[in-house]
Amino acid sequence: MHVLIINGSPRIKAHSNTDKIIDKFGEGLKEAGSTYEQYEVSDRKQWDAIRDAFAKAESILIAIPLYVENIPGLLIEFLETVPARQGDADIAYILQGGFAEGIQLRCGEEYLKILTKQLGCNYKGTLVKGDNFSIRFFEGKQRDKVTGPYKNMGVIFGKNGDFNSEECKKFTGPEIFPALTRLLIGTIFKTVAKKGFAQIAKGWDCTTPLDFRPY
Ligand SMILES: Cc1cc2nc3c(=O)[nH]c(=O)nc-3n(C[C@H](O)[C@H](O)[C@H](O)COP(=O)(O)O)c2cc1C
């Protein structure tokens, strides 16, 4: 199988967590005997080439970071320029985010099912996972610890052509943290983290309170 992979992040390739995930996933794809080509939506100079590849591909995978609970605006802007297929292409998605709970990616996942119909493709599932904030700040073994598990997902996708197996569904991890953990995280955000963010904002000459609600 040959897979067209589109990185839907607005961040340039060098700084994109999604790119590092695709790297590992691609290793798995190759191990399963598949090949892939990769494009970046963040590079507008590639848009014509992506459109051409999209029109011809039999298997498409869009890898997407969650931006404000859903898919990035730049990716939507690009996809609005892509002519729909006629049910002659499969499409699957990797949907990844910073926060760890699976539940906050589910709205985006539902949206991708609707998007699939608009793109005239056959839906082959979404691989959902959070806890990826740190990838681009890590190197070597530390980065591998976060991205490594995506390699096995690449192997499975290379074999099955979809994310419908139980193993892919379990990959998400915790859907929601236990109440005590949520309480602890909430307290950290309201105290230590809030102070830290305020300090950073002060360094950027921001004078408006961070919890300012003008509307
Ligand atoms: C503007 C912005 C909004 C974000 N919104 C969310 C969010 O709603 N939920 C979440 O889990 N992560 C959110 N994140 C974190 C990213 O999804 C996460 O860091 C991801 O790995 C970034 O991938 P990228 O570097 O390829 O863009 C956001 C990041 C940015 C910059």
The ligand as an ORCA input file, in Angstrom:
! r2SCAN-3c Opt
* xyz 0 1
  C      -3.016     27.489     19.519
  C      -2.952     26.106     20.121
  C      -4.118     25.505     20.564
  C      -4.066     24.231     21.139
  N      -5.226     23.672     21.592
  C      -5.199     22.454     22.179
  C      -6.389     21.854     22.681
  O      -7.481     22.397     22.607
  N      -6.299     20.637     23.258
  C      -5.093     19.973     23.352
  O      -5.059     18.867     23.876
  N      -3.946     20.512     22.879
  C      -3.976     21.726     22.295
  N      -2.822     22.275     21.798
  C      -1.580     21.497     21.869
  C      -1.259     20.817     20.548
  O      -2.344     20.037     20.079
  C      -0.070     19.869     20.728
  O       1.031     20.559     21.277
  C       0.322     19.228     19.424
  O       1.208     18.181     19.688
  C       0.936     20.244     18.471
  O       1.324     19.596     17.280
  P       2.130     20.426     16.169
  O       3.403     20.865     16.830
  O       2.391     19.471     15.043
  O       1.270     21.565     15.762
  C      -2.837     23.542     21.237
  C      -1.671     24.158     20.780
  C      -1.719     25.424     20.232
  C      -0.449     26.067     19.763
*
